[in-house]
Amino acid sequence: MKLLFSAFILIFATSTINSQAIEITVANMGFTSAKLQSLQGEKTVTVDSITAKEKDVFRFSFENKKYHQGFYRCTFVNNRSVEFLYDGNDVQLKTDASAIVDSMKSTSSGSNNLYYTFVKLDKAYKTKTGLLQSLLLRYPKEDNFYQTAQRKLNKLQDEYLAFVTAESQKEPHSFIARYIRSSSLPPANFNLPIEQQLMFLKAHALDNVDFNDTELIYSDAFTNKTIEYLTYYRNPQAPKELLEKEFMKAIDSIISRAKVNTVVYQHVVEYLLDGFKKFGFDKVLDYIVDNYVIKDDLCLDEKLGNTIQRRIDQNKNLPIGAVVPNFTISDISGKPIELYNMKAEKLLLVFYASWCPHCKTILPQINEFQKTKKKFEVVAISLDTNREEWKNFIEKNHLNFINGSDLKSWDGDAAQKYFIYATPTMFLLDSAKKIIAKPMTVEELGIY
């Protein structure tokens, strides 16, 4: 009996050792339910939910084998949240709902104290140095205050780098040390002109980032560094075309480093695709898809969405020089139109929809261009589902095209065969139905 009792105690003790307590107290929160999410850059995965048994106190139990090391987020019903680092140790955090970050205290986890100290320091350092540099750009160099501000800049950097160096070397293999090392800014020479400082950052801003550290995908280290690095190539005054070319240079620089680790490489590419998709940089998206996703046969997260997958499929299966697939579609009177039966030296396929704002602008422009230049025939394929709306759009804009639609939107035969992921989408074909170009604007049509 004693042996059995001893065995029970041993099993219980072992299970307790292998389970960590997570306790988060948020004073004045006013809610009793919360969900626990694992972080991967800007992506979140819900792993648990809880109802607080005690006011403002939320408790979770972590089993080492079930939960990986990395950052987690406790999210409340009002979308307020608390982020914390789980590194195999108990976590006990206390804060106030009115100022979650500023009032954060960790009573058991040194890693989380260190994390929040770094977050505050990093934010303050970037804010203060940014303001001082903006001031110095416009301030007379011969004035005494200029030298005072310059010394303050250097002092801020010295304090920042001293913290990063000290804390990342205490326990260099710990998650928080690796996170701080990869998330920190490199040293800068504030005495140089701003253009030279920018050149230095483009060359060295990623030097401390350990792209071979797979565990850091469970943090915002890689995604934050990526967006930070892209800002060095951003010029608000530059036209979109030039901005896209600059971003492509930045992408090459980031990905050339991320390629050392397949998991990190995929993580960074997914983040770039999602970001540039949100901001409508189609040429940048195509650049990433053509030069990295397709060439390296990356297997992307399906949560990126069907539009990204269709873009990949279109670029892979319908590159410049490819013969496009045949299709048959009905015109406005119901008469069938077959692509391969159309005889023209050049043919422009335009996939559009009457409800698409950009289509409402570009279709009349194409119509005017085609009438004056007469360089090609136009086949306009609508993704509408309502015949009257499609017909009214044609009549209102006097579209003297070959107009067709199967009224099946994205699921139509032609839309599926051409992997249409956005409207408008254009393919310029030669007489053999080979793709000459995939223009995005009417100005680009004038080249061919």
Secondary structure, 3 states (H helix, E strand, C coil): CHHHHHHHHHHHHHHHHCEEEEEEEEECCCCCEEEEEEEECCEEEEEEEEECCECCEEEEEEECCCCCCEEEEEEECCCCEEEEEECCCCEEEEEECCCCCCCCEECCCHHHHHHHHHHHHHHHHHHHHHHHHHHHHHCCCCCHHHHHHHHHHHHHHHHHHHHHHHHHHHCCCCHHHHHHHHHCCCCCCCCCCHHHHHHHHHHHCCCCCCCCCHHHHHCCHHHHHHHHHHHCCCCCCCCHHHHHHHHHHHHHHHHHHHCCCHHHHHHHHHHHHHHHHHCCCHHHHHHHHHHHHHCCCCCCCHHHCHHHHHHHHHHHHCCCCCECCCCEEECCCCCEEEHHHCCCCEEEEEEECCCCHHHHHHHHHHHHHHHHHCCCEEEEEECCCCHHHHHHHHHHCCCCCEEECCCCHHHCHHHHHCCCCCCCEEEEEECCCEEEECCCCHHHHCCC
